[in-house]
Amino acid sequence: MWWKLVALLGLAAAAACGGRPDQERNASHGAAPDTAARDRAAVSAPRAEKHTIVFVGTSLTAGYGLDPDSSFTSLIQRRIDSLGLSYDVVNAGVSGETSAGALRRIGWVMRQPADIVVLEVGANDGLRALNVDSLRSNLQQIIDTVRATHPQARIVVVGMQPPPNLGARYTSAFRQVYPEIARKNDAVLLPFLLAGVGGVDSLNQADGIHPNVRGERIVAETVWRTLEPLLGAKSSAKR
């Protein structure tokens, strides 16, 4: 399990949950969490002639600690371009964000075009041991907003896992939120973003949580396996 290094939890919470504001501002392109300026910087406008994939997430989506070109979203964009597919990737990841923070900004993010919306939400809820029912409610409201603004958009729910030291009951309840929400909303489930990377020292940065360049390539492959069928269907439908 990717949280095997429980001793690093304090450092992890600082890096991913807001304990190191200077680094978070850097990861958010110069703005503090939950500000309009941060959102404007975190979301880049796609080219109008292309379909759009919007990734809404935390520092794991934002590419914390990496050159922007090494983030898994950038690797996905390069794969798409190499295949000649008509999609732009928008990285709306924000370091330190909880599900409540994602809910507060999702309306703004959804002002732009979106054919596929990938929701990587909840990693920081798990780190902070926040209420699982609140996570479930926030995820549902986020999906409701996406559906209200972009009824035809496909939604991908990305599963996350909390640290095991929070107890078996909390860990089990947390994990169950993602497949439950995906089933309820006819969304696509990506079971775990960090499969094959979490807990592997050689694939993570010094904090033990955020993938390094090698790990990010594996994350990109994990995401691609879920995305590829959706891209094919969407591309064929719009020809």
For each residue, the residues with C-beta under 8 A, 3 or more apart:
1: 4 161 164 198 199
2: 161 194 197 198 199 200 209
3: 6 9 161 162 163 164 165 198 199
4: 1 164 199
5: 8 9 199 208
6: 3 9 163 164 165
7:
8: 5 11 12 207 208 209
9: 3 5 6 12 13 127 163 165
10: 13 14
11: 8 14 15 207 208
12: 8 9 15 16 17 127 163 207 208 209
13: 9 10 16 17 19 127 128
14: 10 11 17 18 19 20
15: 11 12 19 20 23 59 64 207 209 210
16: 12 13 58 59 60 64 95 96 123 124 127 207 209 210
17: 12 13 14 96 98 124 127 128
18: 14 21 24 33 96 124
19: 13 14 15
20: 14 15 23 24
21: 18 24 25 32
22: 25 26
23: 15 20 26 27 64 95
24: 18 20 21 27 28 32 33 59 95 96
25: 21 22 28 30 31 32
26: 22 23 29 30
27: 23 24 59 62 63 64 65 94 95
28: 24 25 31 32 33 38 41 42 62 94 95
29: 26 38 41 42
30: 25 26 37 38 41
31: 25 28 35 37 38 39 41
32: 21 24 25 28 35 38
33: 18 24 28 38 94 95 96 97 101
34: 38 101 104 105
35: 31 32 38 39
36: 39 40 108
37: 30 31 40 41
38: 28 29 30 31 32 33 34 35 41 42 94
39: 31 35 36 42 43 92 94 105 108 109
40: 36 37 43
41: 28 29 30 31 37 38
42: 28 29 38 39 62 91 92 93 94
43: 39 40 54 90 91 92 108 109 112
44: 90 91
45: 90 112
46: 50 52 88 89 90 112 113
47: 50 88
48: 113
49: 86
50: 46 47 86 87 88
51: 86 87 88 113 115 116 234 235 238
52: 46 87 88 89 90 112 113 114 115 116
53: 76 87 88 89 90 114 115 116 117 118 227
54: 43 90 92 109 110 112 114 116 117 118
55: 61 73 89 90 91 92 93 118 120
56: 61 92 93 102 106 109 117 118 119 120 121 142
57: 60 61 62 92 93 94 97 102 118 119 120 121 158
58: 16 61 62 93 94 95 96 97 120 121 123 124
59: 15 16 24 27 62 63 64 93 94 95 96 123 210
60: 16 57 64 93 120 123 193 194 210 211 219
61: 55 56 57 58 71 72 73 91 92 93 120
62: 27 28 42 57 58 59 71 91 93 94 95
63: 27 59 66 67 68 70 71 72 73 74 91 93 216
64: 15 16 23 27 59 60 95 210
65: 27 205 207 210 212
66: 63 70 71 210 212 213 216
67: 63 70
68: 63 71 74
69: 74
70: 63 66 67 74 75 213 216
71: 61 62 63 66 68 74 75 91 216
72: 61 63 75 76 211 216 217 219 220 223
73: 55 61 63 76 77 89 91 93
74: 63 68 69 70 71 77 78 89 91
75: 70 71 72 78 79 216 217 220
76: 53 72 73 79 80 89 220 223 224 227
77: 73 74 80 81 88 89
78: 74 75 81 82
79: 75 76 82 83 220 224
80: 76 77 83 85 87 89 231
81: 77 78 84 85
82: 78 79
83: 79 80
84: 81
85: 80 81 231 235
86: 49 50 51 235 238
87: 50 51 52 53 80 115 231 235
88: 46 47 50 51 52 53 77
89: 46 52 53 55 73 74 76 77 80
90: 43 44 45 46 52 53 54 55 112 114
91: 42 43 44 55 61 62 63 71 73 74
92: 39 42 43 54 55 56 57 61 109
93: 42 55 56 57 58 59 60 61 62 63 73 120
94: 27 28 33 38 39 42 57 58 59 62 97 101 105
95: 16 23 24 27 28 33 58 59 62 64
96: 16 17 18 24 33 58 59 101 124
97: 33 57 58 94 101 102 124
98: 17 101 102 122 124 125 128 130
99: 102 103 121 122 125 130 134 135 138 139 142
100: 103 104 134 138
101: 33 34 94 96 97 98 104 105
102: 56 57 97 98 99 105 106 119 121 138 142
103: 99 100 106 138 141 142 145
104: 34 100 101
105: 34 39 94 101 102 108 109
106: 56 102 103 109 110 142 145 146
107: 110 111 145 149
108: 36 39 43 105 111
109: 39 43 54 56 92 105 106 112
110: 54 106 107 114 117 145 146 149 150
111: 107 108 149
112: 43 45 46 52 54 90 109
113: 46 48 51 52 150
114: 52 53 54 90 110 117 146 149 150 153
115: 51 52 53 87 150 152 153 154 234
116: 51 52 53 54 153 154 155 156 227 230 231 234
117: 53 54 56 110 114 146 150 153 154 155 156
118: 53 54 55 56 57 156 158 190 223 227
119: 56 57 102 139 142 143 155 156 157 158
120: 55 56 57 58 60 61 93 123 158 160 193
121: 56 57 58 99 102 135 138 139 142 158 160
122: 98 99 125 126 135 139 160 174 177 178
123: 16 58 59 60 120 126 127 160
124: 16 17 18 58 96 97 98 127 128
125: 98 99 122 128 130 134 135 162 174
126: 122 123 129 130 160 161 162 163 166 174
127: 9 12 13 16 17 123 124 162 163
128: 13 17 98 124 125
129: 126 162 166 170
130: 98 99 125 126 134 135
131: 134 135
132: 135 136 170 173 174 177
133: 136 137
134: 99 100 125 130 131 137 138
135: 99 121 122 125 130 131 132 138 139 174 177
136: 132 133 139 140 177 180 181
137: 133 134 140 141
138: 99 100 102 103 121 134 135 141 142
139: 99 119 121 122 135 136 142 143 157 177 181
140: 136 137 143 144 181 184 185
141: 103 137 138 144 145
142: 56 99 102 103 106 119 121 138 139 145 146
143: 119 139 140 146 147 155 157 181 185 187
144: 140 141 147 148
145: 103 106 107 110 141 142 148 149
146: 106 110 114 117 142 143 149 150 153 155
147: 143 144 150 151 153 155 185
148: 144 145 151
149: 107 110 111 114 145 146
150: 110 113 114 115 117 146 147 153
151: 147 148
152: 115
153: 114 115 116 117 146 147 150
154: 115 116 117 187 188 230 234
155: 116 117 119 143 146 147 185 187 188
156: 116 117 118 119 187 188 189 190 226 227 230
157: 119 139 143 178 181 182 185 187 188 189 190
158: 57 118 119 120 121 178 190 193
159: 175 178 179 189 190 191 192 193
160: 120 121 122 123 126 174 178 192 193
161: 1 2 3 126 171 174 175 192 194 198
162: 3 125 126 127 129 166 170 171 174 175
163: 3 6 9 12 126 127 166
164: 1 3 4 6 171
165: 3 6 9
166: 126 129 162 163 170 171
167: 170 171
168: 171 172
169: 172 173
170: 129 132 162 166 167 173 174
171: 161 162 164 166 167 168 174 175
172: 168 169 175 176
173: 132 169 170 176 177
174: 122 125 126 132 135 160 161 162 170 171 177
175: 159 161 162 171 172 178
176: 172 173 179 180
177: 122 132 135 136 139 173 174 180 181
178: 122 157 158 159 160 175 181 182 189 191
179: 159 176 182 183 189 191
180: 136 176 177 183 184
181: 136 139 140 143 157 177 178 184 185 187
182: 157 178 179 185 187 188 189
183: 179 180 186 189
184: 140 180 181
185: 140 143 147 155 157 181 182
186: 183
187: 143 154 155 156 157 181 182
188: 154 155 156 157 182 226 230
189: 156 157 159 178 179 182 183
190: 118 156 157 158 159 193 222 223 226
191: 159 178 179 195
192: 159 160 161 195 198
193: 60 120 158 159 160 190 219 222 223
194: 2 60 161 197 198 211 219
195: 191 192 198 222
196: 200 203 218 222
197: 2 194 200 203 204 211 215 218 219
198: 1 2 3 161 192 194 195 204
199: 1 2 3 4 5
200: 2 196 197 203 204 215
201: 204 208
202: 214
203: 196 197 200 211 212 214 215 218
204: 197 198 200 201 207 208 209 210 211 212 215
205: 65 208 209 210 211 212
206:
207: 8 11 12 15 16 65 204 210
208: 5 8 11 12 201 204 205
209: 2 8 12 15 16 204 205
210: 15 16 59 60 64 65 66 204 205 207
211: 60 72 194 197 203 204 205 214 215 216 218 219
212: 65 66 203 204 205 215 216
213: 66 70 216 217
214: 202 203 211 217 218
215: 197 200 203 204 211 212 218 219
216: 63 66 70 71 72 75 211 212 213 219 220
217: 72 75 213 214 220 221
218: 196 197 203 211 214 215 221 222
219: 60 72 193 194 197 211 215 216 222 223
220: 72 75 76 79 216 217 223 224
221: 217 218 224 225
222: 190 193 195 196 218 219 225 226
223: 72 76 118 190 193 219 220 226 227
224: 76 79 220 221 227 228
225: 221 222 228
226: 156 188 190 222 223 229 230
227: 53 76 116 118 156 223 224 230 231
228: 224 225 231 232
229: 226 232 233
230: 116 154 156 188 226 227 233 234
231: 80 85 87 116 227 228 234 235
232: 228 229 235 236
233: 229 230 236 237
234: 51 115 116 154 230 231 237 238
235: 51 85 86 87 231 232 238 239
236: 232 233 239
237: 233 234
238: 51 86 234 235
239: 235 236
